[in-house]
Amino acid sequence: MTEPVEFSPSCPIPQSNYPQILLAHGGGGRLMHQLIEQTIVPAFRNP
């Protein structure tokens, strides 16, 4: 008999600096927070 293959659907080292907006940014988690802080907030700051 063969042994069952272990499967891990998570990414062991998630990347946090993406050059484009991804579907993951819409989850409301860390990537969404980072997108807002690095892209949207600076665009709406008063000069």
Secondary structure, 3 states (H helix, E strand, C coil): CCCCCCCCCCCCCCCCCCCCCCHHHHHCCHHHHHHHHHHHHHHHCCC
